Amino acid sequence: MAKGDKINFSTPSGFPEFLPSEKRLELHLLDIIRRVFESYGFTPIETPAVERLEVLQAKGNQGDNIIYGIDPILPPNRQAERDKSGETGSESRALKFDQTVPLAAYIARHLNELIFPFARYQTDVVFRGERAKDGRFRQFRQCDIDVVARRELSLLYDAQMPAIITEIFEAINIGDFLIRINNRKVLTGFFKSVGIAENQIKSCIGIVDTLEKIGESKVKQDLEKEGILEEQAQKIIEFIKINGSVDEVLDKLKHLAQNLPETEQLSLGITELETVITGVRNLGVAENRFCIDLSIARGLDYYTGTVYETTLLGHEALGSICSGGRYEELVGVFLGEKMPGVGISIGLTRLISRLLKAGILNTLAATPAQVMVVNMQEDLMPTYLKVSQNLRQAGINVITNFDKRPLGKQFQLADKQGIQFCVIIGSEEAAAQKSSLKDLKTGEQVEVLLENLAGEIKRRLT
């Protein structure tokens, strides 16, 4: 860089950067999510940001979204270190694009150290080589839970997922939402029963999954482009449009299965779906929080059974705010044995961005401090420090103002940061072991003994 050239310090496209008020909101939501996850017995883990490329491409490829070429850049005098390590070229590693595929590799690496069923949660950052635009990021935080078992995994784990989703979004208080549930076996079984060839089912599922984005007529066109007959495409459209209450949809599916050929997989999917719905009800999830939606497919290759998408009612354009499903073969790719799993994911960075823009969530105050001890005179700083420490020991977050400035300016500084209370101690108050406590929200100012100060602030905070 030539002398005098300006450095471009703008944020790289697609990589978010939070102001303090935004980051505090993220941490607040993470705390809610973590508490709910742990209340169901999920335990935290962390996997590397970088994985071997062959791991990430093992199942459900996502090749278009992988950020490639993550390799240490070593100076010439240290290149021998990489050669000795056995690493190959620069595209042998990449940034992880989700948490599920790395989880499968994690289980394979630690198989003999884990207890099964293994229930874990992760709130890590993931990376996707997407075109950066509003609400879409190349780096974002995902909050995932998965349960993985050896050989068999109860469908009641599938039923737990809507209960967990409900608790999280009710605690966040984002308004009315709907968890839409389906089973991939229902879809694939129906496709087979109407004569769709095995090698066409994957593309059919991918097309059905785009229904909300492209509409019914375009879905039909795309099915026909894939070689699906017009009559078959119409049957698929009619099938995924089946609606009604949960019980009505189940009844319609059972009746349909009785009148179609080759319905073994369809019937199995219906049975699994009914078992999950019963479990969801037994877990106390309100009927208005979930439904059966036969258009929910989840495009990723590894889903094989139950699938979920959650929609914020009145804000459907935001898309799914939590999704997931059951997979049977993902972990087995690495181990060669059946290890079924089920999980859900909340793309927290995307969710916060969308909800803030829609006015559904608001940022928090820029600081966690609840109190500012103002600086009336420099010689009383030992008193201010002692009072501040006493308040902190009582569990109150405190900023001590070390800079001497006009009292009104200190009030403005506190108010700008969202701090509610200011503690004012001059020479007279210090001599009498008292303080003035000013509430910046109400403008009220009261005199309080220093020994009672923490209790008075706590009383007013609640």
SEFI-691044 format. One record per residue (C-alpha): y, x, z; residue number from 1. Coordinates in nm, 2 decimals. Layout:
+--------+--------+--------+-----+
:      y :      x :      z : num :
+--------+--------+--------+-----+
:      Y :      X :      Z : NUM :
...
+--------+--------+--------+-----+
***
This chain:
+--------+--------+--------+-----+
:      y :      x :      z : num :
+--------+--------+--------+-----+
:   0.00 :   0.00 :   0.00 :   1 :
:   0.34 :   0.14 :  -0.10 :   2 :
:   0.60 :   0.19 :   0.17 :   3 :
:   0.81 :  -0.12 :   0.21 :   4 :
:   0.55 :  -0.36 :   0.07 :   5 :
:   0.50 :  -0.67 :   0.29 :   6 :
:   0.15 :  -0.74 :   0.43 :   7 :
:   0.02 :  -1.09 :   0.35 :   8 :
:  -0.08 :  -1.22 :   0.69 :   9 :
:  -0.14 :  -1.58 :   0.59 :  10 :
:  -0.47 :  -1.73 :   0.69 :  11 :
:  -0.76 :  -1.68 :   0.44 :  12 :
:  -0.82 :  -2.01 :   0.25 :  13 :
:  -1.08 :  -2.23 :   0.42 :  14 :
:  -1.07 :  -2.05 :   0.75 :  15 :
:  -0.91 :  -2.26 :   1.03 :  16 :
:  -0.67 :  -2.13 :   1.29 :  17 :
:  -0.59 :  -2.33 :   1.60 :  18 :
:  -0.27 :  -2.36 :   1.80 :  19 :
:  -0.32 :  -2.37 :   2.18 :  20 :
:  -0.30 :  -2.75 :   2.19 :  21 :
:  -0.56 :  -2.78 :   1.92 :  22 :
:  -0.79 :  -2.52 :   2.07 :  23 :
:  -0.77 :  -2.70 :   2.41 :  24 :
:  -0.88 :  -3.02 :   2.24 :  25 :
:  -1.17 :  -2.85 :   2.08 :  26 :
:  -1.28 :  -2.70 :   2.42 :  27 :
:  -1.24 :  -3.04 :   2.58 :  28 :
:  -1.47 :  -3.20 :   2.32 :  29 :
:  -1.71 :  -2.92 :   2.34 :  30 :
:  -1.74 :  -2.97 :   2.72 :  31 :
:  -1.81 :  -3.34 :   2.67 :  32 :
:  -2.08 :  -3.26 :   2.40 :  33 :
:  -2.24 :  -2.99 :   2.62 :  34 :
:  -2.26 :  -3.22 :   2.92 :  35 :
:  -2.43 :  -3.49 :   2.72 :  36 :
:  -2.67 :  -3.25 :   2.56 :  37 :
:  -2.76 :  -3.09 :   2.89 :  38 :
:  -2.81 :  -3.44 :   3.05 :  39 :
:  -3.11 :  -3.48 :   2.82 :  40 :
:  -3.25 :  -3.14 :   2.90 :  41 :
:  -3.13 :  -2.94 :   2.60 :  42 :
:  -3.08 :  -2.57 :   2.66 :  43 :
:  -2.83 :  -2.34 :   2.49 :  44 :
:  -2.92 :  -2.06 :   2.25 :  45 :
:  -2.73 :  -1.85 :   2.00 :  46 :
:  -2.85 :  -1.71 :   1.67 :  47 :
:  -2.68 :  -1.44 :   1.46 :  48 :
:  -2.39 :  -1.53 :   1.23 :  49 :
:  -2.58 :  -1.32 :   0.97 :  50 :
:  -2.93 :  -1.39 :   0.85 :  51 :
:  -3.16 :  -1.24 :   0.59 :  52 :
:  -3.10 :  -1.41 :   0.26 :  53 :
:  -3.47 :  -1.49 :   0.22 :  54 :
:  -3.46 :  -1.68 :   0.55 :  55 :
:  -3.16 :  -1.90 :   0.45 :  56 :
:  -3.32 :  -1.97 :   0.11 :  57 :
:  -3.67 :  -2.05 :   0.26 :  58 :
:  -3.61 :  -2.43 :   0.25 :  59 :
:  -3.34 :  -2.66 :   0.14 :  60 :
:  -3.18 :  -2.37 :  -0.05 :  61 :
:  -2.81 :  -2.46 :  -0.04 :  62 :
:  -2.76 :  -2.17 :  -0.28 :  63 :
:  -2.42 :  -2.29 :  -0.40 :  64 :
:  -2.29 :  -2.28 :  -0.04 :  65 :
:  -2.42 :  -1.95 :   0.08 :  66 :
:  -2.16 :  -1.67 :   0.14 :  67 :
:  -2.35 :  -1.36 :   0.01 :  68 :
:  -2.31 :  -0.99 :   0.04 :  69 :
:  -2.27 :  -0.94 :   0.42 :  70 :
:  -2.37 :  -0.58 :   0.46 :  71 :
:  -2.22 :  -0.30 :   0.68 :  72 :
:  -1.98 :  -0.08 :   0.49 :  73 :
:  -2.06 :   0.27 :   0.61 :  74 :
:  -1.87 :   0.59 :   0.52 :  75 :
:  -2.05 :   0.84 :   0.29 :  76 :
:  -2.14 :   1.06 :   0.58 :  77 :
:  -2.33 :   0.77 :   0.74 :  78 :
:  -2.51 :   0.61 :   0.44 :  79 :
:  -2.83 :   0.78 :   0.55 :  80 :
:  -2.83 :   0.55 :   0.86 :  81 :
:  -2.88 :   0.24 :   0.64 :  82 :
:  -3.14 :   0.41 :   0.43 :  83 :
:  -3.34 :   0.49 :   0.74 :  84 :
:  -3.31 :   0.13 :   0.87 :  85 :
:  -3.50 :   0.00 :   0.57 :  86 :
:  -3.22 :  -0.24 :   0.47 :  87 :
:  -3.19 :  -0.32 :   0.10 :  88 :
:  -2.89 :  -0.41 :  -0.11 :  89 :
:  -2.57 :  -0.59 :  -0.02 :  90 :
:  -2.71 :  -0.94 :  -0.11 :  91 :
:  -3.01 :  -0.90 :   0.13 :  92 :
:  -2.81 :  -1.08 :   0.40 :  93 :
:  -2.56 :  -1.37 :   0.42 :  94 :
:  -2.37 :  -1.58 :   0.66 :  95 :
:  -2.56 :  -1.88 :   0.80 :  96 :
:  -2.46 :  -2.21 :   0.65 :  97 :
:  -2.61 :  -2.43 :   0.92 :  98 :
:  -2.79 :  -2.41 :   1.25 :  99 :
:  -3.13 :  -2.56 :   1.15 : 100 :
:  -3.27 :  -2.30 :   0.92 : 101 :
:  -3.17 :  -2.01 :   1.16 : 102 :
:  -3.33 :  -2.22 :   1.44 : 103 :
:  -3.66 :  -2.21 :   1.25 : 104 :
:  -3.64 :  -1.84 :   1.21 : 105 :
:  -3.55 :  -1.80 :   1.58 : 106 :
:  -3.86 :  -2.00 :   1.69 : 107 :
:  -4.07 :  -1.78 :   1.47 : 108 :
:  -3.93 :  -1.47 :   1.62 : 109 :
:  -3.97 :  -1.59 :   1.98 : 110 :
:  -4.28 :  -1.82 :   1.95 : 111 :
:  -4.46 :  -1.67 :   2.25 : 112 :
:  -4.15 :  -1.68 :   2.47 : 113 :
:  -4.06 :  -2.04 :   2.43 : 114 :
:  -4.19 :  -2.36 :   2.60 : 115 :
:  -4.27 :  -2.65 :   2.37 : 116 :
:  -4.15 :  -2.90 :   2.29 : 117 :
:  -3.84 :  -2.67 :   2.26 : 118 :
:  -3.51 :  -2.86 :   2.30 : 119 :
:  -3.21 :  -2.65 :   2.23 : 120 :
:  -2.84 :  -2.69 :   2.15 : 121 :
:  -2.60 :  -2.47 :   1.97 : 122 :
:  -2.22 :  -2.49 :   1.93 : 123 :
:  -2.18 :  -2.19 :   1.69 : 124 :
:  -1.96 :  -2.13 :   1.39 : 125 :
:  -2.12 :  -2.15 :   1.05 : 126 :
:  -2.00 :  -2.06 :   0.70 : 127 :
:  -2.02 :  -2.22 :   0.36 : 128 :
:  -1.88 :  -2.10 :   0.03 : 129 :
:  -1.72 :  -2.43 :  -0.05 : 130 :
:  -1.40 :  -2.50 :  -0.23 : 131 :
:  -1.14 :  -2.51 :   0.05 : 132 :
:  -0.95 :  -2.84 :   0.07 : 133 :
:  -0.83 :  -3.09 :   0.32 : 134 :
:  -1.10 :  -3.15 :   0.58 : 135 :
:  -1.34 :  -2.90 :   0.42 : 136 :
:  -1.37 :  -2.55 :   0.56 : 137 :
:  -1.55 :  -2.23 :   0.48 : 138 :
:  -1.58 :  -2.16 :   0.85 : 139 :
:  -1.64 :  -2.44 :   1.10 : 140 :
:  -1.80 :  -2.51 :   1.43 : 141 :
:  -2.12 :  -2.72 :   1.44 : 142 :
:  -2.27 :  -2.87 :   1.75 : 143 :
:  -2.64 :  -2.92 :   1.70 : 144 :
:  -2.94 :  -3.03 :   1.90 : 145 :
:  -3.30 :  -3.01 :   1.79 : 146 :
:  -3.64 :  -3.06 :   1.95 : 147 :
:  -3.93 :  -2.87 :   1.79 : 148 :
:  -4.30 :  -2.91 :   1.89 : 149 :
:  -4.63 :  -2.75 :   1.79 : 150 :
:  -4.85 :  -2.99 :   1.59 : 151 :
:  -4.71 :  -3.33 :   1.71 : 152 :
:  -4.37 :  -3.46 :   1.82 : 153 :
:  -4.33 :  -3.80 :   1.97 : 154 :
:  -4.11 :  -4.04 :   1.78 : 155 :
:  -3.93 :  -4.11 :   2.10 : 156 :
:  -3.74 :  -3.79 :   2.05 : 157 :
:  -3.61 :  -3.95 :   1.73 : 158 :
:  -3.51 :  -4.25 :   1.94 : 159 :
:  -3.31 :  -4.02 :   2.18 : 160 :
:  -3.08 :  -3.90 :   1.91 : 161 :
:  -2.88 :  -4.23 :   1.87 : 162 :
:  -2.86 :  -4.26 :   2.25 : 163 :
:  -2.71 :  -3.91 :   2.26 : 164 :
:  -2.47 :  -3.98 :   1.97 : 165 :
:  -2.36 :  -4.30 :   2.14 : 166 :
:  -2.29 :  -4.13 :   2.48 : 167 :
:  -2.08 :  -3.85 :   2.31 : 168 :
:  -1.86 :  -4.07 :   2.10 : 169 :
:  -1.81 :  -4.33 :   2.37 : 170 :
:  -1.70 :  -4.04 :   2.60 : 171 :
:  -1.46 :  -3.91 :   2.34 : 172 :
:  -1.33 :  -4.26 :   2.30 : 173 :
:  -1.28 :  -4.25 :   1.92 : 174 :
:  -1.32 :  -4.63 :   1.87 : 175 :
:  -1.60 :  -4.83 :   1.71 : 176 :
:  -1.88 :  -4.64 :   1.53 : 177 :
:  -2.21 :  -4.73 :   1.37 : 178 :
:  -2.52 :  -4.51 :   1.37 : 179 :
:  -2.71 :  -4.59 :   1.04 : 180 :
:  -3.08 :  -4.52 :   1.06 : 181 :
:  -3.34 :  -4.49 :   0.79 : 182 :
:  -3.68 :  -4.31 :   0.73 : 183 :
:  -3.74 :  -4.09 :   0.43 : 184 :
:  -4.10 :  -4.22 :   0.41 : 185 :
:  -3.96 :  -4.57 :   0.35 : 186 :
:  -3.77 :  -4.44 :   0.05 : 187 :
:  -4.03 :  -4.21 :  -0.10 : 188 :
:  -4.30 :  -4.48 :  -0.04 : 189 :
:  -4.10 :  -4.74 :  -0.22 : 190 :
:  -4.02 :  -4.51 :  -0.51 : 191 :
:  -4.40 :  -4.44 :  -0.55 : 192 :
:  -4.48 :  -4.81 :  -0.53 : 193 :
:  -4.25 :  -4.89 :  -0.82 : 194 :
:  -4.39 :  -4.61 :  -1.04 : 195 :
:  -4.15 :  -4.33 :  -0.99 : 196 :
:  -4.33 :  -4.00 :  -1.06 : 197 :
:  -4.38 :  -3.75 :  -0.78 : 198 :
:  -4.16 :  -3.49 :  -0.95 : 199 :
:  -3.87 :  -3.74 :  -0.98 : 200 :
:  -3.86 :  -3.85 :  -0.62 : 201 :
:  -3.65 :  -3.56 :  -0.50 : 202 :
:  -3.37 :  -3.62 :  -0.75 : 203 :
:  -3.39 :  -3.99 :  -0.68 : 204 :
:  -3.32 :  -3.93 :  -0.31 : 205 :
:  -3.03 :  -3.71 :  -0.40 : 206 :
:  -2.88 :  -3.97 :  -0.62 : 207 :
:  -2.93 :  -4.25 :  -0.37 : 208 :
:  -2.76 :  -4.04 :  -0.11 : 209 :
:  -2.44 :  -4.04 :  -0.32 : 210 :
:  -2.41 :  -4.43 :  -0.32 : 211 :
:  -2.10 :  -4.44 :  -0.09 : 212 :
:  -1.92 :  -4.17 :  -0.29 : 213 :
:  -1.99 :  -4.29 :  -0.65 : 214 :
:  -2.08 :  -4.66 :  -0.62 : 215 :
:  -2.37 :  -4.87 :  -0.73 : 216 :
:  -2.32 :  -4.87 :  -1.11 : 217 :
:  -2.29 :  -4.49 :  -1.12 : 218 :
:  -2.60 :  -4.45 :  -0.91 : 219 :
:  -2.79 :  -4.67 :  -1.15 : 220 :
:  -2.65 :  -4.46 :  -1.45 : 221 :
:  -2.75 :  -4.13 :  -1.28 : 222 :
:  -3.10 :  -4.27 :  -1.21 : 223 :
:  -3.15 :  -4.36 :  -1.57 : 224 :
:  -3.02 :  -4.01 :  -1.68 : 225 :
:  -3.31 :  -3.87 :  -1.47 : 226 :
:  -3.55 :  -4.06 :  -1.68 : 227 :
:  -3.59 :  -4.36 :  -1.45 : 228 :
:  -3.64 :  -4.68 :  -1.64 : 229 :
:  -3.37 :  -4.94 :  -1.62 : 230 :
:  -3.60 :  -5.19 :  -1.45 : 231 :
:  -3.70 :  -4.93 :  -1.19 : 232 :
:  -3.34 :  -4.83 :  -1.13 : 233 :
:  -3.25 :  -5.19 :  -1.07 : 234 :
:  -3.54 :  -5.23 :  -0.82 : 235 :
:  -3.41 :  -4.92 :  -0.64 : 236 :
:  -3.06 :  -5.06 :  -0.62 : 237 :
:  -3.19 :  -5.39 :  -0.49 : 238 :
:  -3.40 :  -5.21 :  -0.23 : 239 :
:  -3.13 :  -4.99 :  -0.08 : 240 :
:  -2.90 :  -5.30 :  -0.06 : 241 :
:  -3.14 :  -5.48 :   0.17 : 242 :
:  -2.93 :  -5.57 :   0.48 : 243 :
:  -2.91 :  -5.79 :   0.78 : 244 :
:  -2.98 :  -5.74 :   1.15 : 245 :
:  -3.22 :  -5.47 :   1.25 : 246 :
:  -3.50 :  -5.72 :   1.29 : 247 :
:  -3.42 :  -5.90 :   0.97 : 248 :
:  -3.44 :  -5.57 :   0.77 : 249 :
:  -3.77 :  -5.48 :   0.93 : 250 :
:  -3.91 :  -5.82 :   0.85 : 251 :
:  -3.79 :  -5.79 :   0.49 : 252 :
:  -3.95 :  -5.44 :   0.46 : 253 :
:  -4.28 :  -5.56 :   0.60 : 254 :
:  -4.29 :  -5.86 :   0.36 : 255 :
:  -4.20 :  -5.63 :   0.07 : 256 :
:  -4.48 :  -5.39 :   0.16 : 257 :
:  -4.73 :  -5.67 :   0.14 : 258 :
:  -4.64 :  -5.74 :  -0.22 : 259 :
:  -4.63 :  -5.39 :  -0.36 : 260 :
:  -4.91 :  -5.15 :  -0.48 : 261 :
:  -4.97 :  -4.81 :  -0.32 : 262 :
:  -4.77 :  -4.88 :  -0.01 : 263 :
:  -4.94 :  -4.65 :   0.24 : 264 :
:  -4.65 :  -4.42 :   0.28 : 265 :
:  -4.40 :  -4.71 :   0.28 : 266 :
:  -4.59 :  -4.89 :   0.55 : 267 :
:  -4.61 :  -4.57 :   0.76 : 268 :
:  -4.23 :  -4.53 :   0.72 : 269 :
:  -4.17 :  -4.89 :   0.83 : 270 :
:  -4.40 :  -4.84 :   1.14 : 271 :
:  -4.21 :  -4.52 :   1.23 : 272 :
:  -3.88 :  -4.69 :   1.18 : 273 :
:  -3.98 :  -4.98 :   1.40 : 274 :
:  -4.10 :  -4.74 :   1.68 : 275 :
:  -3.77 :  -4.55 :   1.67 : 276 :
:  -3.57 :  -4.87 :   1.69 : 277 :
:  -3.77 :  -4.99 :   1.98 : 278 :
:  -3.71 :  -4.66 :   2.16 : 279 :
:  -3.34 :  -4.68 :   2.09 : 280 :
:  -3.32 :  -5.03 :   2.24 : 281 :
:  -3.52 :  -4.91 :   2.55 : 282 :
:  -3.27 :  -4.63 :   2.60 : 283 :
:  -3.00 :  -4.90 :   2.64 : 284 :
:  -2.80 :  -4.84 :   2.32 : 285 :
:  -2.60 :  -5.15 :   2.24 : 286 :
:  -2.71 :  -5.34 :   1.93 : 287 :
:  -2.36 :  -5.31 :   1.77 : 288 :
:  -2.39 :  -4.93 :   1.78 : 289 :
:  -2.68 :  -4.89 :   1.53 : 290 :
:  -2.83 :  -5.05 :   1.22 : 291 :
:  -3.10 :  -4.99 :   0.95 : 292 :
:  -2.94 :  -4.87 :   0.63 : 293 :
:  -3.18 :  -4.80 :   0.35 : 294 :
:  -2.93 :  -4.61 :   0.14 : 295 :
:  -2.92 :  -4.33 :   0.40 : 296 :
:  -3.13 :  -4.05 :   0.25 : 297 :
:  -2.98 :  -3.71 :   0.36 : 298 :
:  -2.99 :  -3.48 :   0.06 : 299 :
:  -3.14 :  -3.18 :   0.23 : 300 :
:  -3.50 :  -3.10 :   0.12 : 301 :
:  -3.64 :  -3.05 :   0.46 : 302 :
:  -3.60 :  -3.40 :   0.60 : 303 :
:  -3.92 :  -3.60 :   0.60 : 304 :
:  -3.89 :  -3.89 :   0.84 : 305 :
:  -3.61 :  -4.05 :   1.04 : 306 :
:  -3.26 :  -3.98 :   0.91 : 307 :
:  -2.92 :  -4.07 :   1.07 : 308 :
:  -2.56 :  -4.09 :   0.96 : 309 :
:  -2.28 :  -4.21 :   1.19 : 310 :
:  -1.97 :  -4.38 :   1.05 : 311 :
:  -1.64 :  -4.45 :   1.23 : 312 :
:  -1.57 :  -4.82 :   1.16 : 313 :
:  -1.23 :  -4.88 :   1.00 : 314 :
:  -1.23 :  -4.52 :   0.89 : 315 :
:  -1.53 :  -4.50 :   0.66 : 316 :
:  -1.34 :  -4.27 :   0.42 : 317 :
:  -1.39 :  -4.00 :   0.68 : 318 :
:  -1.76 :  -3.99 :   0.59 : 319 :
:  -2.04 :  -3.92 :   0.83 : 320 :
:  -1.92 :  -3.79 :   1.17 : 321 :
:  -2.27 :  -3.70 :   1.29 : 322 :
:  -2.59 :  -3.68 :   1.09 : 323 :
:  -2.94 :  -3.54 :   1.11 : 324 :
:  -3.31 :  -3.63 :   1.09 : 325 :
:  -3.67 :  -3.53 :   1.13 : 326 :
:  -3.84 :  -3.24 :   0.95 : 327 :
:  -4.21 :  -3.15 :   0.94 : 328 :
:  -4.24 :  -2.83 :   0.75 : 329 :
:  -3.93 :  -2.62 :   0.81 : 330 :
:  -4.05 :  -2.40 :   1.09 : 331 :
:  -4.40 :  -2.39 :   0.93 : 332 :
:  -4.24 :  -2.20 :   0.63 : 333 :
:  -4.22 :  -1.90 :   0.86 : 334 :
:  -4.53 :  -1.95 :   1.07 : 335 :
:  -4.78 :  -2.13 :   0.85 : 336 :
:  -4.85 :  -2.40 :   1.11 : 337 :
:  -4.73 :  -2.76 :   1.16 : 338 :
:  -4.42 :  -2.76 :   1.38 : 339 :
:  -4.23 :  -3.09 :   1.35 : 340 :
:  -3.87 :  -3.12 :   1.47 : 341 :
:  -3.58 :  -3.36 :   1.49 : 342 :
:  -3.22 :  -3.30 :   1.53 : 343 :
:  -2.86 :  -3.40 :   1.48 : 344 :
:  -2.54 :  -3.21 :   1.40 : 345 :
:  -2.17 :  -3.27 :   1.46 : 346 :
:  -1.94 :  -3.07 :   1.24 : 347 :
:  -1.68 :  -3.04 :   1.51 : 348 :
:  -1.41 :  -2.85 :   1.32 : 349 :
:  -1.41 :  -3.10 :   1.04 : 350 :
:  -1.43 :  -3.39 :   1.28 : 351 :
:  -1.12 :  -3.28 :   1.48 : 352 :
:  -0.93 :  -3.22 :   1.16 : 353 :
:  -1.00 :  -3.56 :   1.03 : 354 :
:  -0.95 :  -3.75 :   1.36 : 355 :
:  -0.62 :  -3.57 :   1.43 : 356 :
:  -0.49 :  -3.66 :   1.08 : 357 :
:  -0.60 :  -4.02 :   1.12 : 358 :
:  -0.42 :  -4.04 :   1.46 : 359 :
:  -0.75 :  -4.13 :   1.63 : 360 :
:  -0.73 :  -3.82 :   1.85 : 361 :
:  -0.43 :  -3.63 :   1.99 : 362 :
:  -0.39 :  -3.27 :   2.08 : 363 :
:  -0.38 :  -3.17 :   2.45 : 364 :
:  -0.09 :  -3.00 :   2.62 : 365 :
:  -0.03 :  -2.64 :   2.51 : 366 :
:  -0.13 :  -2.51 :   2.85 : 367 :
:  -0.39 :  -2.61 :   3.11 : 368 :
:  -0.13 :  -2.54 :   3.38 : 369 :
:  -0.04 :  -2.85 :   3.59 : 370 :
:   0.23 :  -2.68 :   3.80 : 371 :
:   0.51 :  -2.43 :   3.75 : 372 :
:   0.64 :  -2.24 :   4.05 : 373 :
:   1.00 :  -2.18 :   3.94 : 374 :
:   1.20 :  -1.87 :   4.01 : 375 :
:   1.50 :  -1.95 :   4.22 : 376 :
:   1.57 :  -1.59 :   4.34 : 377 :
:   1.40 :  -1.26 :   4.28 : 378 :
:   1.37 :  -1.17 :   4.65 : 379 :
:   1.15 :  -1.47 :   4.71 : 380 :
:   0.89 :  -1.36 :   4.46 : 381 :
:   0.64 :  -1.27 :   4.73 : 382 :
:   0.66 :  -1.63 :   4.85 : 383 :
:   0.62 :  -1.77 :   4.50 : 384 :
:   0.31 :  -1.55 :   4.45 : 385 :
:   0.16 :  -1.66 :   4.78 : 386 :
:   0.23 :  -2.03 :   4.71 : 387 :
:   0.08 :  -2.00 :   4.36 : 388 :
:  -0.24 :  -1.84 :   4.49 : 389 :
:  -0.28 :  -2.11 :   4.75 : 390 :
:  -0.25 :  -2.38 :   4.49 : 391 :
:  -0.50 :  -2.20 :   4.26 : 392 :
:  -0.75 :  -2.17 :   4.55 : 393 :
:  -0.71 :  -2.55 :   4.59 : 394 :
:  -0.82 :  -2.59 :   4.23 : 395 :
:  -0.48 :  -2.65 :   4.07 : 396 :
:  -0.37 :  -2.46 :   3.75 : 397 :
:  -0.04 :  -2.28 :   3.81 : 398 :
:   0.21 :  -2.08 :   3.61 : 399 :
:   0.44 :  -1.86 :   3.82 : 400 :
:   0.77 :  -1.81 :   3.64 : 401 :
:   0.85 :  -1.44 :   3.68 : 402 :
:   1.17 :  -1.45 :   3.48 : 403 :
:   1.49 :  -1.56 :   3.64 : 404 :
:   1.68 :  -1.81 :   3.44 : 405 :
:   1.88 :  -2.13 :   3.50 : 406 :
:   1.68 :  -2.40 :   3.68 : 407 :
:   1.74 :  -2.65 :   3.40 : 408 :
:   1.60 :  -2.40 :   3.14 : 409 :
:   1.29 :  -2.35 :   3.36 : 410 :
:   1.24 :  -2.73 :   3.37 : 411 :
:   1.27 :  -2.74 :   2.99 : 412 :
:   1.01 :  -2.47 :   2.96 : 413 :
:   0.76 :  -2.65 :   3.18 : 414 :
:   0.82 :  -2.98 :   3.01 : 415 :
:   0.78 :  -2.83 :   2.66 : 416 :
:   0.43 :  -2.70 :   2.77 : 417 :
:   0.33 :  -3.04 :   2.91 : 418 :
:   0.34 :  -2.92 :   3.27 : 419 :
:   0.40 :  -3.22 :   3.50 : 420 :
:   0.52 :  -3.06 :   3.83 : 421 :
:   0.76 :  -2.79 :   3.93 : 422 :
:   0.77 :  -2.64 :   4.27 : 423 :
:   1.12 :  -2.54 :   4.38 : 424 :
:   1.16 :  -2.30 :   4.68 : 425 :
:   1.50 :  -2.15 :   4.77 : 426 :
:   1.60 :  -1.95 :   5.07 : 427 :
:   1.65 :  -2.26 :   5.29 : 428 :
:   1.31 :  -2.41 :   5.19 : 429 :
:   1.14 :  -2.07 :   5.24 : 430 :
:   1.28 :  -2.04 :   5.59 : 431 :
:   1.16 :  -2.40 :   5.68 : 432 :
:   0.82 :  -2.35 :   5.51 : 433 :
:   0.90 :  -2.63 :   5.27 : 434 :
:   0.94 :  -2.69 :   4.90 : 435 :
:   1.09 :  -2.95 :   4.66 : 436 :
:   0.83 :  -3.09 :   4.42 : 437 :
:   0.97 :  -3.23 :   4.10 : 438 :
:   0.77 :  -3.47 :   3.88 : 439 :
:   0.90 :  -3.40 :   3.52 : 440 :
:   0.74 :  -3.73 :   3.39 : 441 :
:   0.92 :  -3.96 :   3.64 : 442 :
:   1.22 :  -3.74 :   3.74 : 443 :
:   1.13 :  -3.80 :   4.11 : 444 :
:   1.18 :  -3.51 :   4.35 : 445 :
:   1.04 :  -3.50 :   4.70 : 446 :
:   1.04 :  -3.25 :   4.99 : 447 :
:   0.69 :  -3.13 :   5.09 : 448 :
:   0.58 :  -2.89 :   5.36 : 449 :
:   0.41 :  -2.59 :   5.20 : 450 :
:   0.09 :  -2.65 :   5.40 : 451 :
:   0.08 :  -3.00 :   5.25 : 452 :
:   0.18 :  -2.90 :   4.90 : 453 :
:  -0.17 :  -2.87 :   4.74 : 454 :
:  -0.28 :  -3.21 :   4.88 : 455 :
:   0.04 :  -3.38 :   4.76 : 456 :
:   0.01 :  -3.24 :   4.41 : 457 :
:  -0.36 :  -3.35 :   4.39 : 458 :
:  -0.27 :  -3.70 :   4.51 : 459 :
:   0.00 :  -3.73 :   4.24 : 460 :
:  -0.22 :  -3.58 :   3.97 : 461 :
:  -0.49 :  -3.85 :   4.02 : 462 :
+--------+--------+--------+-----+
***
